[in-house]
Amino acid sequence: MPPTLTAPLAPPVPADPDASKVPRHVAVIMDGNGRWARERGLPRIKGHEEGSKSAGAVVQACADAGVQYLTLYAFSAENWRRPAAEVSALMKLLERFLREKTPEMIKNGVRLRAIGHLADLPAACRKQIALSMEATGNGQALTLILALSYGGRNEIIDAVRRLATQAAAGEINPAEIDEAVFSGTLDTADYPDPDLLIRTSGEMRLSNFLLWQLSYTEIYVTRKLWPDFREAELHEALRDYAQRSRRFGAI
């Protein structure tokens, strides 16, 4: 039988989960912008624009809830296959989002970081990302990680190549490569693995996102399209997570 979407099996918990049950790291596959626009007879970019508002709302809601890390799957390696006009519009939207939100991030203690093949991005985007990362570097309330031109398989292959190069140079003994060493070679080496993965739009797949890091992550899927996912929906996902019993393979 297919898994039930978003329906908690346990009784509802209080609106604000116990602080000890708030996930340290939340990852989000933001899906459904195009469908949201299509259902309203709007151009796809309008869905992306509305989705950027959801991103801003979720960043603030996570910071307020005590989440320490938030990773947003903002642009996948596969997204480059989309029509050139849409990709160009998405890059401009990303640049504008960061430019407009940076003062707010500084005010709210949000530190910006990015993972993925950033060199693939247009120069203007790379410049704005660098400026926003520098400006928000002292933020301590929440680390916001944008996955851009990111693919989980690419990340793993890149890590294998780095380790192979080190081994060939005699810098590392292959027999000493374990999970910790491998994790330390990934883009996310400085961050804990996600505790909670949220996927919108009802799709039941990982879409090449954080394939190594999600090994024991709790997964929450909602039929809500990303532009309709705001503070209330984030808190619903956190309440559901608070009811989970994480055993990491133990009985």
Backbone bond lengths (Angstrom), bond angles and torsions (degrees), N, CA, C in turn:
res aa  C-N    CA-C-N  psi(-1)  N-CA   C-N-CA  omega(-1)  CA-C   N-CA-C  phi
1 M - - - 1.463 - - 1.515 109.83 -
2 P 1.364 118.86 142.95 1.458 120.17 178.95 1.509 110.50 -69.10
3 P 1.341 117.74 151.24 1.464 120.61 -179.74 1.510 111.22 -65.83
4 T 1.318 115.88 148.81 1.458 121.33 178.03 1.514 109.95 -76.26
5 L 1.314 116.62 135.93 1.452 120.89 -178.80 1.520 110.97 -86.76
6 T 1.309 115.98 120.49 1.461 126.10 168.24 1.527 114.69 62.61
7 A 1.301 119.84 -5.15 1.457 120.32 -173.88 1.517 110.73 -84.30
8 P 1.330 118.98 106.11 1.458 120.35 179.62 1.522 110.60 -68.22
9 L 1.341 115.91 141.20 1.448 120.43 -178.94 1.524 111.44 -87.87
10 A 1.337 116.96 -23.15 1.453 120.84 -179.19 1.525 110.14 -90.86
11 P 1.349 117.69 163.41 1.455 120.19 178.03 1.520 110.93 -59.68
12 P 1.328 118.28 153.90 1.457 120.96 179.38 1.520 110.65 -58.34
13 V 1.327 114.65 148.63 1.456 120.73 176.83 1.525 108.15 -107.87
14 P 1.313 118.56 168.66 1.460 119.97 -179.72 1.518 112.35 -55.55
15 A 1.331 116.30 157.95 1.459 121.06 -176.43 1.511 111.64 -58.24
16 D 1.318 118.48 -36.02 1.455 122.20 179.43 1.529 108.94 -108.33
17 P 1.337 118.12 107.31 1.456 120.11 -178.40 1.518 111.19 -60.43
18 D 1.323 115.58 154.57 1.452 120.93 174.79 1.521 108.82 -54.88
19 A 1.330 116.84 138.47 1.460 120.85 -175.47 1.519 111.90 -56.55
20 S 1.337 116.84 -31.81 1.453 119.81 -179.26 1.520 112.30 -69.60
21 K 1.340 117.32 -15.75 1.458 121.06 -178.62 1.528 112.91 -106.31
22 V 1.312 116.87 7.31 1.455 120.27 174.93 1.522 108.14 -77.78
23 P 1.326 118.93 127.97 1.469 119.75 -179.70 1.518 111.26 -61.90
24 R 1.313 115.17 137.81 1.460 119.10 177.79 1.520 110.65 -69.68
25 H 1.339 116.15 -37.60 1.466 121.30 -175.99 1.526 109.16 -133.26
26 V 1.313 116.33 123.25 1.460 122.83 176.96 1.527 108.22 -112.74
27 A 1.326 116.63 133.32 1.459 122.42 174.74 1.522 108.31 -116.40
28 V 1.319 117.09 144.75 1.464 120.54 -175.29 1.531 111.26 -133.88
29 I 1.328 115.66 127.46 1.463 121.80 167.94 1.520 106.11 -94.50
30 M 1.313 115.92 105.86 1.469 121.71 -173.61 1.535 108.90 -87.04
31 D 1.320 116.24 94.95 1.458 120.92 -171.62 1.527 110.51 -118.94
32 G 1.321 116.06 143.55 1.460 120.72 172.60 1.513 115.62 115.89
33 N 1.325 118.71 4.95 1.468 119.99 -179.58 1.524 111.74 -61.03
34 G 1.334 115.72 -45.31 1.463 119.50 -178.21 1.515 112.23 -64.70
35 R 1.340 116.80 -42.19 1.459 120.28 179.51 1.522 111.03 -66.28
36 W 1.326 116.22 -38.49 1.463 120.26 177.81 1.523 110.34 -58.45
37 A 1.319 116.65 -43.77 1.467 120.77 179.91 1.528 111.10 -68.99
38 R 1.334 116.63 -42.61 1.463 120.85 -178.34 1.524 111.10 -62.16
39 E 1.337 116.84 -41.25 1.464 120.13 179.82 1.519 112.08 -62.24
40 R 1.326 117.10 -22.09 1.469 121.70 -178.31 1.522 112.58 -106.57
41 G 1.328 116.42 6.67 1.451 120.85 179.36 1.513 113.25 67.01
42 L 1.333 116.36 30.86 1.455 121.90 -177.56 1.516 111.06 -108.98
43 P 1.329 118.73 158.46 1.467 121.09 173.71 1.535 109.91 -61.88
44 R 1.335 117.14 150.49 1.459 121.29 -178.11 1.523 112.59 -55.94
45 I 1.334 116.72 -35.82 1.469 118.98 -177.04 1.523 111.12 -62.89
46 K 1.328 117.59 -26.94 1.468 119.68 177.29 1.527 110.17 -66.06
47 G 1.323 116.47 -35.07 1.459 119.55 175.52 1.516 111.16 -65.57
48 H 1.328 116.70 -40.49 1.457 120.41 178.07 1.535 111.21 -65.85
49 E 1.319 115.63 -38.04 1.465 119.01 178.80 1.528 111.17 -64.66
50 E 1.334 115.51 -42.46 1.463 118.64 177.83 1.528 110.11 -68.17
51 G 1.331 115.93 -34.84 1.454 119.91 177.15 1.516 112.53 -63.96
52 S 1.330 117.53 -32.19 1.464 120.08 177.80 1.528 110.61 -65.92
53 K 1.331 116.78 -29.21 1.469 119.80 176.02 1.525 110.24 -68.89
54 S 1.335 116.05 -37.39 1.463 119.71 175.99 1.520 110.30 -63.92
55 A 1.334 116.09 -40.18 1.467 119.26 179.03 1.521 110.66 -59.65
56 G 1.331 116.39 -46.28 1.458 119.19 178.49 1.511 112.77 -61.43
57 A 1.332 116.33 -40.61 1.466 120.51 -179.48 1.518 111.37 -66.52
58 V 1.337 117.21 -40.69 1.460 121.31 -178.17 1.527 110.92 -70.48
59 V 1.322 117.31 -36.78 1.468 120.10 176.02 1.524 109.99 -57.55
60 Q 1.319 116.31 -49.14 1.458 120.07 -178.42 1.529 111.35 -66.52
61 A 1.334 116.73 -40.85 1.463 120.19 -179.22 1.525 111.09 -65.02
62 C 1.329 117.45 -37.77 1.465 120.33 177.85 1.530 110.42 -66.27
63 A 1.316 116.83 -43.27 1.462 120.22 178.43 1.521 110.40 -60.62
64 D 1.323 116.69 -43.45 1.470 120.99 -179.28 1.528 111.71 -66.16
65 A 1.341 116.99 -31.72 1.460 121.35 -176.65 1.525 113.13 -82.09
66 G 1.323 116.82 -11.05 1.457 119.51 -179.77 1.514 114.82 96.40
67 V 1.335 117.32 8.77 1.464 121.01 173.19 1.528 107.62 -67.01
68 Q 1.320 116.97 136.26 1.465 120.36 -176.43 1.529 113.46 -94.79
69 Y 1.334 116.62 -29.25 1.466 121.37 -178.86 1.525 108.88 -135.09
70 L 1.321 115.58 138.40 1.460 121.50 177.53 1.522 107.73 -135.52
71 T 1.333 116.97 119.42 1.460 121.25 177.66 1.519 109.47 -110.25
72 L 1.318 115.91 122.15 1.461 122.06 -179.91 1.531 109.29 -108.83
73 Y 1.331 115.55 126.75 1.462 121.39 177.54 1.522 106.58 -79.95
74 A 1.320 116.11 88.62 1.458 121.18 -169.90 1.519 113.68 -86.56
75 F 1.344 117.29 -34.09 1.471 120.23 -179.39 1.518 107.45 -159.01
76 S 1.328 115.94 116.75 1.467 120.02 -175.70 1.524 110.43 -86.96
77 A 1.335 115.11 163.68 1.463 120.23 176.10 1.528 110.45 -60.60
78 E 1.331 116.35 -32.06 1.468 120.71 179.53 1.528 112.84 -74.20
79 N 1.330 116.89 -21.86 1.467 119.68 -178.25 1.530 113.25 -64.60
80 W 1.330 117.57 -16.95 1.470 119.53 176.91 1.522 111.57 -64.61
81 R 1.336 116.85 -16.51 1.471 119.79 179.93 1.521 112.85 -78.73
82 R 1.317 116.63 -8.38 1.466 119.82 179.69 1.532 110.08 -69.25
83 P 1.351 118.11 164.66 1.464 120.41 179.17 1.531 111.65 -53.01
84 A 1.317 115.99 141.68 1.468 121.46 -175.52 1.521 112.15 -56.27
85 A 1.329 116.91 -37.63 1.466 119.80 -178.72 1.524 110.87 -65.18
86 E 1.341 116.99 -39.15 1.462 120.06 179.18 1.522 110.83 -68.53
87 V 1.327 116.77 -42.65 1.462 120.29 178.84 1.518 110.53 -60.90
88 S 1.330 116.49 -45.12 1.468 120.33 178.97 1.522 111.29 -59.96
89 A 1.332 116.25 -42.51 1.463 120.23 179.30 1.521 111.04 -65.19
90 L 1.335 117.02 -38.01 1.466 121.21 178.82 1.526 111.11 -65.25
91 M 1.321 117.06 -40.49 1.464 120.39 178.88 1.526 111.20 -64.68
92 K 1.322 116.34 -40.21 1.466 120.07 177.91 1.524 110.95 -67.38
93 L 1.335 115.82 -37.31 1.462 120.17 177.95 1.527 110.43 -65.47
94 L 1.322 117.14 -41.43 1.465 121.29 177.34 1.524 110.63 -60.72
95 E 1.316 116.03 -46.71 1.460 120.16 -179.73 1.530 110.97 -60.62
96 R 1.326 115.86 -44.80 1.471 119.68 -179.76 1.517 111.51 -66.33
97 F 1.330 116.62 -41.51 1.466 120.95 179.32 1.526 110.63 -57.66
98 L 1.317 116.53 -47.25 1.467 119.60 -178.63 1.522 111.38 -67.39
99 R 1.310 116.62 -40.82 1.466 120.04 -179.43 1.525 110.90 -62.90
100 E 1.323 116.02 -42.04 1.464 119.73 -176.87 1.523 112.23 -78.43
101 K 1.334 117.46 -31.65 1.459 120.73 -174.79 1.528 113.77 -90.10
102 T 1.310 118.21 -14.42 1.466 119.85 -176.87 1.524 112.50 -58.43
103 P 1.330 120.69 -47.03 1.468 118.94 177.74 1.528 112.47 -58.31
104 E 1.328 116.78 -38.15 1.459 121.16 178.48 1.522 110.96 -67.00
105 M 1.332 116.47 -39.66 1.460 119.96 178.19 1.519 110.82 -63.95
106 I 1.306 116.92 -41.50 1.467 120.76 178.35 1.526 109.63 -61.33
107 K 1.322 116.84 -46.57 1.464 122.25 -178.82 1.525 111.56 -60.35
108 N 1.347 116.55 -38.59 1.462 121.16 -174.25 1.530 113.52 -96.34
109 G 1.321 117.57 7.41 1.457 120.18 176.36 1.511 114.66 72.32
110 V 1.329 117.16 30.72 1.464 121.52 179.49 1.529 109.03 -96.52
111 R 1.313 115.90 124.68 1.469 122.10 178.85 1.519 108.88 -99.14
112 L 1.319 118.09 126.36 1.460 122.64 -178.39 1.520 110.99 -93.67
113 R 1.335 115.57 135.59 1.452 122.93 171.82 1.527 107.92 -137.73
114 A 1.336 117.31 166.10 1.465 120.93 -178.64 1.523 109.46 -143.73
115 I 1.327 116.16 146.47 1.459 122.85 176.37 1.519 108.51 -130.36
116 G 1.335 115.91 160.35 1.453 120.67 179.64 1.518 110.73 116.60
117 H 1.328 115.89 -174.34 1.457 121.79 178.42 1.525 108.57 -83.95
118 L 1.310 115.66 76.02 1.469 120.42 -174.28 1.521 112.38 -63.85
119 A 1.322 117.18 -24.88 1.456 120.40 179.90 1.526 111.90 -63.76
120 D 1.335 117.16 -18.75 1.467 120.94 178.94 1.525 112.28 -74.95
121 L 1.329 117.34 -18.49 1.458 121.37 -175.52 1.523 111.16 -75.72
122 P 1.345 117.25 154.90 1.467 119.88 175.57 1.524 111.17 -59.00
123 A 1.329 115.90 152.20 1.463 121.45 -176.42 1.522 111.63 -56.46
124 A 1.338 117.33 -40.49 1.471 120.58 -178.45 1.525 111.07 -63.14
125 C 1.335 116.72 -37.89 1.470 120.59 178.09 1.520 110.46 -67.81
126 R 1.330 116.14 -45.29 1.462 119.29 -179.89 1.531 110.86 -60.54
127 K 1.310 116.49 -39.49 1.459 120.45 179.66 1.513 111.00 -64.57
128 Q 1.347 117.00 -44.27 1.462 119.92 -179.40 1.525 111.34 -67.29
129 I 1.325 116.85 -38.65 1.467 120.04 176.78 1.524 110.00 -59.99
130 A 1.328 116.31 -46.11 1.468 120.28 -179.72 1.528 110.83 -62.68
131 L 1.328 117.15 -42.91 1.463 120.60 179.37 1.524 111.13 -63.28
132 S 1.341 116.74 -43.65 1.467 120.79 -178.58 1.527 111.13 -68.66
133 M 1.324 117.04 -37.90 1.458 119.88 178.19 1.526 110.66 -64.46
134 E 1.309 116.24 -42.76 1.463 119.55 179.55 1.523 110.90 -65.80
135 A 1.330 116.03 -43.32 1.469 120.44 -176.24 1.523 111.91 -66.56
136 T 1.323 117.36 -31.60 1.466 121.22 -176.09 1.532 112.38 -99.71
137 G 1.315 117.25 9.54 1.456 121.72 -171.66 1.512 115.72 -58.24
138 N 1.329 117.76 -24.16 1.468 120.50 -177.83 1.525 113.12 -92.59
139 G 1.321 117.40 1.29 1.465 120.34 -178.49 1.516 112.08 -63.17
140 Q 1.324 116.87 136.39 1.460 121.30 -177.57 1.527 113.49 -125.54
141 A 1.325 118.11 -6.55 1.463 119.98 -178.40 1.530 111.50 -77.14
142 L 1.320 117.11 -39.53 1.462 121.32 -175.66 1.521 108.68 -156.56
143 T 1.326 116.74 138.29 1.462 121.61 171.19 1.517 107.89 -101.04
144 L 1.329 116.41 116.37 1.462 123.15 178.41 1.523 108.24 -97.34
145 I 1.327 115.98 119.35 1.463 121.89 -177.85 1.523 108.38 -111.75
146 L 1.318 117.33 117.27 1.455 121.51 177.27 1.522 109.02 -95.80
147 A 1.323 116.69 124.73 1.458 122.04 174.96 1.521 107.60 -91.15
148 L 1.333 116.32 111.67 1.458 122.44 -172.18 1.527 110.29 -127.09
149 S 1.329 116.52 131.13 1.462 120.58 -172.38 1.524 108.11 48.33
150 Y 1.322 114.43 43.76 1.468 121.83 -173.42 1.516 111.18 -106.20
151 G 1.330 115.32 140.72 1.457 121.72 171.72 1.517 108.69 -143.77
152 G 1.309 117.86 133.03 1.448 121.37 -177.97 1.517 113.07 -61.07
153 R 1.327 117.35 -40.60 1.463 120.11 179.19 1.522 110.57 -67.07
154 N 1.340 116.44 -40.97 1.466 119.49 177.02 1.526 110.66 -58.81
155 E 1.331 115.86 -43.32 1.455 120.39 -178.80 1.528 110.83 -61.06
156 I 1.326 117.18 -43.27 1.458 121.06 -179.57 1.530 110.88 -66.89
157 I 1.321 116.92 -42.81 1.464 120.32 178.03 1.529 110.65 -62.25
158 D 1.330 116.68 -42.71 1.468 120.27 178.02 1.523 110.57 -59.45
159 A 1.337 116.17 -41.57 1.464 120.51 -179.47 1.526 110.48 -65.45
160 V 1.340 117.02 -42.65 1.460 120.89 178.99 1.530 110.14 -61.68
161 R 1.317 117.01 -42.13 1.466 120.01 179.47 1.527 111.32 -63.13
162 R 1.345 116.53 -41.47 1.463 119.19 178.83 1.521 111.19 -62.95
163 L 1.323 116.47 -44.00 1.460 119.84 179.72 1.529 111.40 -67.22
164 A 1.331 117.29 -38.02 1.456 120.69 178.65 1.527 110.72 -64.49
165 T 1.325 116.28 -39.66 1.467 120.52 178.02 1.521 110.42 -64.25
166 Q 1.343 116.33 -42.64 1.465 120.01 179.15 1.526 110.90 -65.27
167 A 1.327 116.47 -39.12 1.459 120.29 -179.97 1.532 110.54 -66.76
168 A 1.337 116.46 -42.12 1.463 120.32 179.68 1.521 111.26 -63.63
169 A 1.341 116.22 -31.20 1.462 120.88 179.66 1.519 112.25 -85.28
170 G 1.320 117.01 0.47 1.447 120.82 -179.77 1.515 114.13 75.55
171 E 1.338 116.71 15.99 1.459 121.06 -177.89 1.527 112.38 -85.03
172 I 1.320 116.41 -16.26 1.456 120.35 -179.56 1.522 109.25 -147.59
173 N 1.310 116.24 143.34 1.456 122.12 176.86 1.530 108.13 -88.62
174 P 1.340 118.91 119.46 1.467 120.13 -178.90 1.516 113.27 -52.65
175 A 1.337 117.34 -31.90 1.461 120.84 -179.06 1.522 112.06 -66.86
176 E 1.336 116.22 -18.12 1.466 120.62 -178.44 1.528 112.96 -93.89
177 I 1.308 117.18 0.30 1.464 120.25 179.15 1.522 109.06 -77.23
178 D 1.326 116.40 115.29 1.458 121.79 177.51 1.525 108.77 -125.81
179 E 1.322 117.39 -170.82 1.464 120.46 -177.49 1.527 111.41 -60.17
180 A 1.331 116.81 -40.83 1.462 120.08 -178.23 1.525 111.27 -64.84
181 V 1.331 116.22 -42.95 1.465 120.08 179.21 1.519 110.17 -64.37
182 F 1.331 116.19 -44.77 1.466 119.20 -179.68 1.525 110.94 -63.56
183 S 1.333 117.13 -45.37 1.467 120.54 179.53 1.524 111.10 -59.05
184 G 1.337 116.05 -35.15 1.451 120.12 -179.43 1.510 113.83 -71.49
185 T 1.341 117.13 -7.00 1.463 121.79 179.46 1.529 111.58 -100.93
186 L 1.326 116.96 -6.82 1.464 121.30 -178.29 1.528 111.58 -82.25
187 D 1.323 115.85 167.03 1.469 120.89 177.49 1.522 111.72 -59.26
188 T 1.330 115.73 -27.75 1.468 121.58 -174.31 1.519 112.67 -96.70
189 A 1.322 117.72 21.40 1.468 121.54 -175.11 1.522 113.07 -54.90
190 D 1.321 117.12 -30.39 1.465 120.99 -176.26 1.523 113.56 -88.69
191 Y 1.331 117.48 1.35 1.461 120.34 -173.93 1.530 110.67 -126.19
192 P 1.336 117.30 149.63 1.471 119.65 175.15 1.520 110.34 -71.00
193 D 1.333 116.42 156.54 1.465 120.13 175.26 1.524 109.55 -62.63
194 P 1.335 118.16 148.20 1.461 120.17 178.80 1.528 112.31 -61.35
195 D 1.311 116.01 140.94 1.466 121.96 173.16 1.520 110.80 -87.90
196 L 1.327 115.82 -31.95 1.464 121.84 -175.61 1.514 109.93 -136.62
197 L 1.333 116.19 128.99 1.461 122.30 172.13 1.518 108.30 -109.04
198 I 1.311 116.58 126.30 1.467 122.38 175.74 1.525 108.04 -108.72
199 R 1.334 116.39 129.75 1.458 120.10 173.09 1.517 108.84 -125.03
200 T 1.311 116.27 128.16 1.460 121.22 178.54 1.528 110.41 -94.57
201 S 1.325 114.92 167.53 1.473 126.10 175.31 1.522 114.15 79.77
202 G 1.345 118.11 2.88 1.448 120.36 173.10 1.511 116.74 82.60
203 E 1.325 117.93 0.01 1.462 119.93 179.68 1.525 110.89 -73.51
204 M 1.335 116.43 142.61 1.458 122.16 -175.68 1.524 110.90 -110.24
205 R 1.321 116.65 64.50 1.461 120.14 177.05 1.520 109.58 -155.18
206 L 1.342 115.19 161.80 1.462 121.10 -177.84 1.522 112.68 -89.06
207 S 1.324 117.30 -17.79 1.466 121.68 176.66 1.525 112.89 53.52
208 N 1.336 116.47 41.26 1.463 121.38 173.44 1.535 112.22 63.84
209 F 1.315 116.20 34.88 1.471 121.41 -175.99 1.523 110.47 -111.60
210 L 1.330 117.77 120.61 1.457 124.00 172.63 1.540 112.00 47.71
211 L 1.319 115.91 50.20 1.459 120.59 -172.30 1.525 112.82 -61.39
212 W 1.305 118.43 -37.72 1.464 121.66 178.15 1.524 110.64 -74.67
213 Q 1.317 115.77 -44.26 1.465 121.72 -170.27 1.520 113.52 -73.14
214 L 1.322 118.37 -21.38 1.465 121.33 -174.65 1.529 113.56 -90.54
215 S 1.320 117.34 12.89 1.460 120.71 -173.80 1.523 113.88 -51.59
216 Y 1.342 117.15 -41.78 1.463 120.72 -178.26 1.525 112.05 -123.75
217 T 1.294 115.91 25.19 1.468 121.35 179.79 1.527 110.86 -78.16
218 E 1.320 116.28 139.40 1.464 121.25 172.54 1.528 108.68 -73.91
219 I 1.337 116.78 137.12 1.460 121.37 -175.49 1.527 110.26 -112.89
220 Y 1.315 115.12 132.47 1.468 122.19 178.75 1.525 107.61 -127.15
221 V 1.332 116.72 119.50 1.459 122.01 -179.63 1.518 109.20 -115.33
222 T 1.307 116.06 133.01 1.462 121.35 177.28 1.523 109.65 -126.05
223 R 1.319 117.10 147.89 1.462 121.15 177.07 1.529 111.75 -76.66
224 K 1.323 117.14 -11.05 1.465 120.03 177.42 1.527 109.98 -57.23
225 L 1.310 117.24 133.99 1.456 120.78 172.72 1.531 108.52 -76.12
226 W 1.319 116.98 150.14 1.455 119.65 -171.92 1.537 113.90 -54.43
227 P 1.332 120.78 -41.65 1.472 118.82 179.72 1.525 113.48 -62.26
228 D 1.329 117.62 -17.95 1.468 121.32 178.49 1.525 112.29 -97.23
229 F 1.315 117.70 2.42 1.458 122.57 -177.48 1.526 108.46 -95.62
230 R 1.318 115.85 109.66 1.467 120.04 -177.38 1.531 110.00 -128.69
231 E 1.323 117.23 -153.64 1.471 121.45 -174.50 1.524 112.00 -58.34
232 A 1.335 117.55 -45.40 1.463 120.74 -176.87 1.524 111.09 -61.86
233 E 1.316 116.58 -40.50 1.463 120.30 -179.20 1.527 110.80 -70.13
234 L 1.333 116.54 -35.98 1.467 119.69 176.88 1.518 110.16 -63.44
235 H 1.321 117.34 -44.31 1.459 120.44 179.83 1.526 111.34 -65.46
236 E 1.324 117.50 -32.49 1.466 120.06 176.08 1.524 110.19 -64.47
237 A 1.332 116.88 -41.35 1.459 120.68 177.88 1.528 111.09 -64.87
238 L 1.328 116.92 -39.09 1.469 120.17 178.46 1.526 111.27 -67.39
239 R 1.333 116.99 -36.66 1.462 119.77 177.19 1.529 110.35 -64.69
240 D 1.327 115.98 -41.18 1.459 119.70 178.69 1.526 110.17 -63.61
241 Y 1.312 116.74 -42.90 1.467 121.07 178.81 1.528 110.92 -60.80
242 A 1.316 117.12 -38.91 1.468 121.16 -177.48 1.523 111.93 -62.69
243 Q 1.333 116.88 -20.03 1.463 120.60 179.54 1.526 113.00 -89.99
244 R 1.313 116.89 -8.18 1.456 120.59 -176.62 1.532 110.85 -75.60
245 S 1.322 115.95 151.55 1.463 122.39 172.95 1.518 107.12 -114.11
246 R 1.321 116.15 107.95 1.467 120.85 -175.66 1.528 109.63 -90.62
247 R 1.335 115.64 117.22 1.470 120.43 -174.99 1.535 112.82 -110.81
248 F 1.332 117.77 -13.82 1.460 121.44 177.17 1.540 111.92 51.63
249 G 1.306 115.89 41.88 1.453 120.81 176.61 1.515 114.47 90.94
250 A 1.336 116.97 -9.78 1.471 119.80 179.21 1.533 109.71 -83.24
251 I 1.323 116.12 167.63 1.465 120.64 179.77 1.522 110.12 -71.94
